[in-house]
Amino acid sequence: MRSWTLGLVVLPQRLNNSTPKPLNNSTPQRLQLVTGHSFRIELFMLWQGRRESENVEDERGSGGGGIGGRHIAVGGGIGGIILVIVYLLLGGDPQALLQQQQQSGSLPSSTQYEGAAPSDEASKFVAVVLADTEDAWHAIFRQIGREYQEPKLVLFSDQTRSGCGFASGASGPFYCPEDQRVYIDLGFYRLLQQRYGASGDFAQAYVIAHEVGHHVQNLLGISDRVQSMRGRVSQAEYNRLSVKLELQADFFAGVYARYADRVKHVIETGDIEEAMRAAAAVGDDRLQRSARGYAVPDSFTHGTSEQRVRWFRKGYDTGDLRQGDTFNAPDL
């Protein structure tokens, strides 16, 4: 099994403990988190004063920790995609790259670090979004006669060790099926905004919802079925299965967005567009053209920008899990 990521190479840069500064007194309150490097994260969602998930573990500054595992992390990863693209251009084997990352990790591997509860505005926002995904998927799983098991979400800086092995901030956000945790270095949001123009609070919520979508796939046994095909089909065919898995996670993120809109009533004008810009920013075609000037469709593992936007939108428009079967869809 692999860990699932969103798709970006992140140049990690740690957020400091600067105090969020309210820009006005309107509702919802608009906040800016100003870092020591003059990077700003703007939070516009109707999120303050709402339930925060108790499943967020803040490991920033802890130096990492965790259990070294044999599974590969899953998920959207601009960071992961570009890292692999560069390695391929140099004639390397991506699996060897992963093993090298795991072996080079200097983090302890005996115990899982239990991080502190979120305390700053950025981490509290993450906790509220994660709580919304919990409420959404508990409700959806009850409808299909299943019980939803909540994932943990780990905030880290620069590097961490998950149940799927060592990871750096450059890997981008990812989900590890081995320990059922989502891992995010908040520096990823800076890259999403500055390099790819995908700013806004709901763009950040989309990232979390996409990785939680991989957790849903894990609970439903979908990830295991895809992983079982590794080595039994060609690399190009396995890449196509990976694309279908990622597009389904985008669909699930759209389902969450519909719940946040129709049930929670926290979606504002422009929020869905923010999420779709984020989805478009991590399309394989866009990332490959940015990295080397052209795209190689057989090497795609996450889907094109158009596909990612379309499946997110489909999840949001329908909210029907039966409409998210990317594996049997006649047209992706």
N, C-alpha and C positions, 0 to 999 in steps of 0.2 A: 504494500500500500504506500501511497505517497502522501505528502502533505499538500494542501491546496492553497494557492495564493492568489492575489489579485493581479499582478503583472508588472511591476515597476522596479528599476534599480534605484534604490534610495541612497542618497548621500547623507548619512545620518548626521543630524545636528540636534543636540539635546535642547529641549525646552527648559528654561530656568524657572524659578519660582516667582516670576514677576506677577504682581497683583493685577487681575483683570480690571479694566477701567470702563465703567458704564459711559456710553456716549450720549444717552438721553434717558428720559424717564418714562418713555412710552411703553406700552405693553403690546407685543413682547419687548423686553429690554434688549437692546443691541449691545453686545459686549465685544471688546477687543482684548486678546491676550497678546501682550507685547513681549517678545523675547529679547535677550541680550543682543541678538543679531538683527534687530529691527524687522523681524518677520512677524506678521500678524495673522492670527486665526480669528475670523469673525464668526460669531455664533448668532443666528437670527431665528432659529426654530423656537416654537412655543414649548420650551423644555424646562425652564426654571421652576422650582418648587414641586416637581413631579417625582414619582418614585424612581429611585436609583437601584440598579441591580446590586445584589450582594455578591455577585460572581466575578467582580473585577479585582484582579490582583495587580497591584502597582509594584513592579520590580525595578523601576528606574532608579539607578544609583546603587542597586544591590550587587552589581557585578555578575548578574546572571544566576544560574543554578539550574536544577532540573534533572530529568532522567534522560540519559542518552538512549535512543530507541532505534529500532530497525525499520520503522515505517518512514515513508517520504512525505513531507508536508504537502498539503493541497491548497490550491487557491489561486486567486487572481494574481498576480505579481508582475507588475511592469518591471519591478526590480529584478525578479527572477527571470523573466523573459529576456531582458536585455543582457543580463549576465550570461545566460546560456548562449545567446546569439553571438556575443563577442567571443566566447570560448569556442564555439563551433567555427567561427571565422579563423581562429588560430589553430584549427585542426584537432581540438580536444574532444574528449568524451564527456558529455554532461553527467553521466553517472559517476565517472571518476572525479569530476568536479565536486559533486555532492559528498563523496566519500572523503575527499581531501578537506572539505570544509568541516566535516564532522571530526576528522582526526586532528585537525589543527586547533580545534576549540580547546581553550585552556580552562573552561569552566568546570566546576565540580559536577559529578554525574551520579552521586549517591542518593540524593534526596531531592524532592520537588520543593522549590522555594515557595513559601506562602507569603505573597506580597501584601503590603499594607492596603488599606482601603483607599479609594481615590480621595484626594483632598483639594486639588486645584480645579479651576473652572473647566479646563480642557478634559481632564479625566472624569469629572462629574458629568459632563456632556456625554462622554462615552458610556458612562454607567446608565444614564437615562435612556439612551438609544438601545443599549443591550436589554434593559428592562422592557422596552416596547417590543423588541423581538421575542422576548420570553412570553409576554402576554399574547402576542399574535400567534405564535406556534403552539402554545398550550391550547388556545381556542381551536385552531385548525386541526390539531391532532385529536382533540376530543370528537370532532366531527367525523373523523375516519376511524374512530374506535381505538385509538392508540394513546399512549402516555408519553408526553414530551419530556425528555431529559435535558435539562439546561446545561449548556457548555460554560466553561470558565473563559474569561478574556484576560490576557496578560499584557500589561503595558511594560515595555522594556526600552532601554536606550542602548544603541550601538550593537549589542550582541546578547544572545540568550541561548540556553540549551533547553529544547523541548523534548517531549517523548519521541519525536521524530529525528532528534539529533541537534547538532549545533546550527544556529542561524545568526546572521547579522542583519542590521537594519537594511542593508543593501538587498536583502531577499524580498523586501516588501511584506505587507500583511499576509499571513497564512493561517491555515487551519491544520492542526495535527490530529488525525483520527486516533492515534495511539493514546493520547491523554485527554482527548476531547476538549482541547483548548484553542482559542483564537489568539494569535500573537500580533501585536501592533506596536511599531515604533512610531510615535506621533510625528516624527520628522517626515514621514511619508506624506502627510497632508501638505507640508510645505512644498514638496516636489510636485504634488498633484496640482497645486495652485500656481506655482511660479513657472514650471516648465511646460505644463499642459493646459493651463488656463481653466482648470476645473476647481473653482473656489466655491465657498458657501457651505453652510452647515449640513445641508442635506446631501451634498456630495460626500461629506465625511460619513454621514449615516449610511449611505449606499455601500461604502467600503465595508463597514461592519456587517450590514445585512447580507452582503455577498458571501462573506466568510461564514456567517451563521448558516447561510444556505448550504454550504458544504457540510456543516454539522447535520443538517436535516437529511442530506443525502446519505451521510454515514449511518444515521439512525434507521433509515429506510432500506439499507443494504445496497444502495445504488453504487456507492463508491467501491465497495468490495467486488461487485460484479465487473466493474470497469477494470479494477486492478488485476483481477484474475485473468484478464486477457493479455496482460503484459507477457511477452515472450511467445505467445500463441498466435499472434498476428504480426504483420509487418509494422515497422516503425511508423510509416505513413498512416496506416489504418489505426494504430493506437493513438496517434496524434488526433485523428478525426474523432475518436471516442473521447479524448480529453476535451476537445472543443465542445462536444455535446454536453459533457459534464459541466464545463464552465458556463455555457449558455443557460443550462438549467439553473445553476446557482444565481445567475442574473435574473432569471424568471422568478425564483423564490424571493430575491430582493425586491422585485416589483410587487409580489404578493404582500410582503411586509409593508411596503409603501402604501398600498391600498388600505391595509388595516389601520395604519397610522393616520390616514386621511379620513376614512369612513367611520372608524370607531373611536379613535383617540382625538380626532379633529385638531391635529397639530401641524398639518401641512398648510403652508402659506403659498401665495402666488409666487411662482418661480422655483419652488422647491423641486418639483419633478424634473424641471428642465436642468437644474443643477445636477441631479442624479444622472440624467441622461448624458450630460456633458462629461461626467466622470466615467461613465461606461464607455463612451466613445474614445476617451483619452487613453484607455488601456486596450484598445483593439490591436490585434497582432499586426495587421497591415500598416497601421499608423506607426506603431513602435518600430517595426522592421525598416520602414522607409526612413524613419528618423535616425536609426542606428547605422544603416548601410546604403540608403538611397533606393532600395528596391525591396519587394516583398516576395517570399517564397511560400505559396499557399500550402504546400505539403508539409511544411514545418510548423504551421500554425497549431497552437495548443489551447488557445483561449477564444478564438473567433475574431472576426473583423469588427471594426467599430460599428458598422451598420447592423451587424447581427446582434451585438451586445445591447445596443440601444433598443432594437426591435423586441428582443426577448424580455428585457426589463419592462418595456412598455406593455407587452402582452400580459405579463404577470400583474401589472398595476391595473390594466383595463378589465381583466377577467376575474382575478382572485381565485381562479379555479385550478386546483392542482392537476386535474385531468388534462388541462390545456398545456401543461409544461413538460410533456413527454418529448424531449428533444431527440431521444434515441430512435423514435419511430416517426418523427416528423418528415414529410416528403421533401420539405424545403427548409433549410436552416436560415 
